[in-house]
Amino acid sequence: SQDVSISTHLSCDRIDRLESYFRRWPGPIIAALYIKDASKDEPRVDRLEKMLKAIGRTNYRFILVFPADSSLYPANLLRNLALEPVLTTMVFLLDIDLIPDIGFYPYVKAEYSRLLELSDTHVFTIPAFQGIGSAVGVEAEFPVDKEDLMQMVKDKKVKPILSGEKEFWEAFKCLHYDKWYEAS
């Protein structure tokens, strides 16, 4: 369908982040859930599904993965399992620890035709930010829009992801944050 899905994977100790996705992304969500301990994890998944049913949310799919060895986290396998059932023409492959901006889905839908046309020759990346210390610890403190985010950068409450000393900035510096800061 002509829509954009989020595809992600997680262990059930991060299910609160998946709940946040459902509050912030009205489009389809596909998640591979790594079930380490069925007695603890399955009730968490059942509770989330019950909540989604109560609010009438149906555009999601969970793939439950029961490992033979729960000491390992097979990220590549889980990512591929979450990509396989995507039925939309575009997919937003997202790490569960990166919470989508509340306005990103409406933006993508508004720019859908242009993005689809460019997708034959482009791969899209988005800037990612992280809180500094305990400055942005709960979802209620997340920036609401770019203006809010830029103020938080200025106030040193957030920074580009992994841009600090002894972090893995090499993986993210290609995103050209300086150009994004200046873009409207």
Salt bridges, closest charged atoms under 4 A:
ASP3 OD1 - LYS109 NZ 3.50
ASP13 OD2 - ARG14 NH1 3.72
ASP16 OD1 - ARG17 NH1 3.52
GLU19 OE2 - ARG47 NH1 2.78
ASP41 OD1 - ARG44 NH1 3.41
ASP97 OD1 - ARG14 NE 2.92
ASP97 OD1 - ARG17 NE 2.84
GLU111 OE1 - ARG114 NE 2.81
GLU139 OE1 - ARG23 NH2 2.49
GLU139 OE2 - ARG24 NE 2.87
GLU167 OE1 - LYS159 NZ 2.84
GLU170 OE1 - LYS173 NZ 3.24
